Amino acid sequence: MDLGYDVIVTVSGMLLVFLILVLLMLIIVFEGKIFDSMKEKKAPKAAPAPAAKAAQPAPAAKAAPAVQPQPEAPQVEPGIPGEVVAAIAAAVHAMGNGRYTLRAVRRADRGSWGRAGVNDTTAPF
């Protein structure tokens, strides 16, 4: 076999792969710009009309902002580390978009994961 031919095939193959990757990257960037411009066109204009500005109350007449009550600390079963409670609270907050709060953290019995698996695999469509 000729070593020169093998090198040419390898280099041309690698060059082709990288050129296609660059082309895909350009296509994805171009699509992103198209979708961003479409999103900007659909967004309503934020500038209110002059008549709407006059209808707004004066700054002095605004009511004081309502104070939101602080959520209570969750009831934690002894033996559960604070890091675990913080991680669970953060997950609940993130998945609920801030609408839910953590009230209690208790250890589950050992069979709950098994029951969850059975419920998941036998649930009707």
Secondary structure, 3 states (H helix, E strand, C coil): CCHHHHHHHHHHHHHHHHHHHHHHHHHHHHHHHHHHHHHHHHCCCCCCCHHHHHHCCCHHHCCCCCCCCCCCCCEECCCCCHHHHHHHHHHHHHHCCCCCCCCEECCCCCCHHHHHHHHHHHCCC
